C-alpha cells in the first residue's frame, strides 16, 4: 500500500491553492462559466474570463473583486478562431465551457446554426487547446477541463448539433489526454446533467414547443425524466468538480469523463 509520505505522491489533504496559475474560462459571463471563474479566482488563480457578453463580464469582474479574486474580462466571440487560439497562449488551466443550444428536429434544423454550434463547441475548444499546449508543455504542467454534458455520453432527440458537438468534444479531450500525459498535462470532460443556467431556462421553452407540453411539465416530464435525483445541478457544484481537477491530487485523472448527472447514466 502506498503511504501518504511516498516520494512523488501528494499529501492526503487536497491542495486548493492555485496561486501563480493563470486560468482561461470560456462562456464565463453566466452559468457554469461564471461559477468556475469565481471558484478558480477564489483559489488564487488569475482568471481570464472570455465571453462575447461584455455586460456579463463586467458584472463577473466586480463579483471577483468583491470575493478577493483576480478576474480579467476579455470580450471575444469564439467564432473568431484565430483570436480564440491567441487568447489561450500562456494559460496553465483551460476550461472549455462556452456553448449554445437549439432544439429542433433534424429536418427543420437550420444548417447555419448547426455550423455555428460545431464551431463554438468543438472547433473553438480545439483551437484553444492548440493555443494553450505550448506553454503547458514547456512548464511540464497543465489542466484542460472540458465542460461536456450527459449529452456527450447519451443522445436526445431534437438536439443534433449539441449532441454531435459534445460527442466530438469527448474525443478531442481523450486525444489531448493521450498526447499531454508525457508533458504533465491532463484533459478531462465534466458531464453534468441539466444545470440551473440561462441556457437550460431557454431550453424549457424550446422543449415545450417540441413536445407540445406546457412549460411547467417540461422540467419533470422531459428534462429530469431519466435522472434519479429529481433536481437541477447547481453551477457551483460543477465548479467544485472543476477546481478539484486542477489540484495536484487529480494528476492521475485524465482521458475520462466525470458524470455529475444525478444517476442519469446509471440506466
C-alpha positions in Angstrom: 0.0 0.0 0.0 1.2 3.5 -0.8 1.7 5.7 2.2 1.0 9.4 2.3 4.7 10.1 2.6 5.8 8.1 -0.5 8.0 10.3 -2.7 6.1 11.8 -5.6 2.7 11.3 -4.1 0.9 14.4 -3.0 -0.2 14.7 0.7 -3.7 13.5 1.5 -5.2 16.9 2.2 -6.4 18.4 -1.1 -4.4 21.5 -2.1 -6.8 24.1 -3.4 -4.2 26.8 -3.7 -3.9 27.9 -7.4 -1.7 30.9 -6.6 0.6 31.7 -9.5 -1.6 29.9 -12.0 -3.4 31.5 -14.9 -6.8 30.0 -15.9 -8.8 30.8 -19.0 -12.6 30.1 -18.8 -14.8 30.5 -21.9 -18.5 31.3 -21.6 -17.6 33.0 -18.3 -20.3 35.7 -18.2 -23.0 33.4 -16.7 -24.0 30.0 -15.6 -21.3 27.3 -15.2 -18.6 29.6 -16.7 -19.2 32.3 -14.1 -19.2 29.8 -11.3 -15.9 28.3 -12.5 -14.3 31.6 -12.9 -15.2 32.8 -9.4 -14.2 29.5 -7.8 -10.8 29.4 -9.6 -10.2 33.0 -8.7 -11.1 32.4 -5.1 -8.5 29.6 -5.1 -5.9 32.1 -6.1 -5.7 31.8 -9.9 -5.6 34.7 -12.2 -8.6 34.1 -14.4 -9.0 35.3 -18.0 -12.8 35.4 -18.4 -13.8 35.0 -22.0 -17.3 35.7 -23.4 -19.0 37.8 -26.0 -21.3 39.4 -23.3 -19.5 42.5 -22.2 -22.0 43.4 -19.6 -22.0 40.0 -18.1 -18.2 40.0 -17.9 -18.2 43.4 -16.2 -20.6 42.0 -13.5 -18.3 38.9 -13.2 -15.2 41.1 -12.7 -16.9 43.1 -10.0 -18.0 39.9 -8.2 -14.5 38.6 -8.5 -13.1 41.7 -6.9 -15.6 41.6 -4.1 -14.5 38.0 -3.4 -10.8 39.0 -3.4 -10.0 37.2 -6.6 -8.4 38.3 -9.9 -10.7 38.2 -12.9 -9.7 39.7 -16.1 -12.6 40.1 -18.6 -11.9 39.5 -22.3 -14.7 40.1 -24.8 -14.3 37.6 -27.5 -16.6 35.8 -30.0 -15.3 32.2 -30.3 -16.3 32.0 -33.9 -13.2 34.1 -34.4 -11.0 31.0 -34.2 -7.7 32.7 -34.7 -8.4 35.1 -31.8 -9.5 32.2 -29.7 -6.3 30.4 -30.2 -4.3 33.5 -29.5 -6.2 34.1 -26.3 -5.2 30.8 -24.8 -1.4 31.4 -25.0 0.2 31.3 -21.6 -2.7 29.6 -19.8 -1.9 27.0 -17.2 -5.6 25.9 -16.9 -8.1 25.9 -19.7 -11.8 25.5 -19.0 -13.8 25.0 -22.3 -17.3 25.8 -21.3 -18.9 28.1 -23.9 -22.0 26.6 -25.5 -25.3 27.3 -27.2 -28.4 25.2 -27.9 -31.2 25.0 -30.4 -33.9 22.3 -30.1 -35.3 21.3 -33.5 -35.9 18.1 -35.4 -33.1 17.3 -37.9 -35.3 18.1 -40.9 -36.1 21.5 -39.5 -32.6 22.3 -38.0 -31.1 25.4 -39.8 -27.7 24.3 -41.3 -26.1 27.7 -40.4 -27.0 27.2 -36.7 -25.6 23.6 -36.9 -22.3 25.0 -38.3 -22.2 27.7 -35.6 -22.8 25.2 -32.8 -20.0 23.0 -34.0 -17.7 26.0 -34.4 -18.2 27.3 -30.9 -18.4 24.0 -29.1 -15.9 21.8 -30.9 -13.6 23.7 -33.3 -13.0 26.6 -30.8 -12.0 24.2 -28.0 -9.6 22.6 -30.4 -8.1 26.0 -31.2 -8.0 27.0 -27.6 -6.2 23.7 -26.6 -3.8 24.2 -29.5 -3.0 27.7 -28.2 -2.5 26.6 -24.6 -0.4 23.5 -25.1 3.0 25.0 -26.0 3.1 26.9 -22.6 1.8 23.9 -20.7 4.3 21.5 -22.4 7.2 23.9 -21.7 6.5 24.0 -18.0 5.6 20.4 -17.7 2.1 21.1 -16.1 -1.3 21.9 -17.4 -5.0 21.2 -16.8 -7.6 21.1 -19.6 -11.2 20.7 -18.3 -13.9 20.4 -21.0 -17.4 21.1 -19.8 -19.2 18.4 -21.7 -22.7 17.1 -20.8 -24.6 13.9 -20.3 -25.3 14.6 -24.0 -21.6 13.8 -24.6 -22.5 10.3 -23.4 -26.1 9.9 -24.4 -28.2 11.3 -27.2 -31.6 13.1 -27.1 -34.0 13.8 -29.9 -34.1 17.3 -31.4 -30.6 18.2 -30.3 -28.5 17.1 -33.2 -25.9 19.9 -33.2 -25.4 19.9 -29.4 -25.1 16.2 -29.2 -22.8 16.0 -32.1 -20.6 18.8 -30.7 -20.4 17.2 -27.2 -19.6 13.7 -28.6 -16.8 15.3 -30.6 -15.5 17.2 -27.6 -15.3 13.9 -25.7 -13.0 12.5 -28.5 -10.9 15.7 -28.6 -10.5 15.6 -24.8 -9.3 12.0 -24.9 -6.8 12.7 -27.6 -5.4 15.7 -25.7 -5.1 13.5 -22.7 -3.0 10.9 -24.6 -0.8 13.5 -26.1 -0.4 15.5 -23.0 0.4 12.8 -20.5 4.1 12.7 -21.1 4.2 16.5 -20.5 2.3 16.6 -17.2 -0.9 17.8 -18.9 -4.3 16.3 -18.1 -7.5 16.6 -20.1 -10.9 15.6 -18.6 -14.6 16.0 -19.5 -17.1 17.0 -16.8 -20.5 15.8 -17.8 -23.3 17.5 -15.8 -27.0 16.8 -16.3 -29.3 19.8 -16.6 -27.8 22.7 -14.8 -29.6 25.8 -13.5 -28.4 28.2 -16.1 -29.9 30.6 -18.6 -29.2 28.0 -21.4 -31.4 25.5 -19.6 -34.1 28.0 -18.9 -34.3 28.8 -22.6 -34.4 25.0 -23.3 -37.6 24.7 -21.2 -39.5 26.9 -23.7 -37.9 25.1 -26.7 -38.7 21.7 -25.3 -42.3 22.7 -24.5 -42.8 23.6 -28.2 -41.0 20.5 -29.4 -43.1 18.1 -27.2 -46.3 20.1 -27.2 -46.3 20.3 -23.4 -46.9 23.2 -21.1 -43.7 24.6 -19.7 -44.5 23.7 -16.1 -44.4 20.0 -17.2 -41.2 20.1 -19.1 -38.8 20.0 -16.1 -40.2 16.9 -14.5 -41.5 15.0 -17.6 -38.7 15.8 -20.1 -35.5 17.3 -18.6 -35.4 15.2 -15.4 -37.2 12.1 -16.7 -34.0 10.0 -16.7 -32.4 11.5 -13.6 -32.6 9.5 -10.4 -32.1 12.8 -8.4 -35.0 15.0 -9.4 -33.4 18.4 -9.4 -31.2 20.6 -11.5 -27.5 20.7 -10.9 -26.2 23.9 -9.4 -23.4 25.7 -11.3 -21.4 25.9 -8.1 -21.4 22.0 -7.9 -19.9 21.8 -11.3 -17.3 24.5 -10.4 -16.2 22.4 -7.4 -15.5 19.4 -9.6 -13.6 21.6 -12.0 -11.5 23.0 -9.2 -10.6 19.6 -7.9 -9.4 18.5 -11.3 -6.9 21.4 -11.2 -5.3 20.2 -7.9 -2.1 18.1 -7.6 -4.2 15.2 -6.2 -6.1 15.0 -9.6 -2.9 14.4 -11.6 -3.9 10.8 -12.4 -7.4 11.7 -13.6 -7.1 12.1 -17.4 -8.7 10.9 -20.6 -12.0 10.2 -18.9 -15.5 11.7 -18.3 -16.9 12.6 -14.9 -20.7 12.4 -14.8 -22.5 14.9 -12.5 -25.8 13.6 -13.7 -27.9 12.5 -10.7 -27.8 8.9 -11.9 -28.9 9.5 -15.4 -26.2 7.3 -17.0 -26.9 4.6 -14.4 -29.8 3.4 -16.6 
